[in-house]
């Protein structure tokens, strides 16, 4: 089966499996804002997938 990452995240979440927060960023500024937001929610680690 070929599915996109966002589809896999939705499937896992709908099955009650914990899925970490994430978002798509297209600029450095939005990436910094996203990382700060994720860290403010209590995450101890942020991963950037490029």
SVG drawing of the C-alpha trace seen along z (x, -y; Angstrom):
<svg xmlns="http://www.w3.org/2000/svg" viewBox="-11 -34 27 36">
<polyline fill="none" stroke="black" stroke-width="0.4" points="0.0,0.0 1.3,-3.4 0.1,-6.3 1.5,-9.7 2.8,-10.5 -0.1,-12.8 -2.5,-10.0 -0.6,-7.5 -0.7,-10.1 -4.5,-10.4 -5.0,-6.6 -2.9,-6.1 -4.6,-8.9 -8.1,-7.5 -7.1,-4.1 -6.2,-5.7 -2.4,-5.5 -0.5,-8.6 0.9,-10.7 3.3,-13.5 2.5,-17.1 3.8,-18.3 3.3,-20.8 4.6,-21.7 6.8,-24.8 8.1,-26.5 10.2,-29.2 12.8,-29.4 10.5,-31.8 7.5,-29.5 9.8,-26.6 11.0,-28.6 7.5,-29.5 6.4,-25.8 9.3,-24.6 8.6,-27.1 4.9,-26.1 5.7,-22.4 8.2,-23.0 5.6,-25.2 3.2,-22.2 5.7,-20.2 7.8,-18.4 11.4,-17.9 12.6,-17.4 11.9,-18.8 12.8,-17.1 13.2,-18.8 12.5,-16.7 13.8,-18.3"/>
</svg>
